[in-house]
Amino acid sequence: MLRDTLAALLTPLVEGLGYELWELEYAPGRGNSVLRLYIDAAAGIAIEDCERVSRAVSEVLDADDPIPGHYTLEVS
């Protein structure tokens, strides 16, 4: 299942950045799929944390290309 593949790929990355991957949602759609990551940290999360994780995750997803078609990445 794609969700399991994404979790296995992204959990170590997010944890390596110092965050906890609280939840991962993948909602496939025709040309408008959405990948949502919910992160947490002991000190809380600011917009800069979401930006940092988004950039790192984007690089990995661009390199590995596990998601077919176009999608939107959201980090909260």
Beta strands, then each sheet from edge to edge (+ up, - down):
strand 1: 20-27
strand 2: 33-40
strand 3: 71-75
sheet 1: 1+ 2- 3-
end
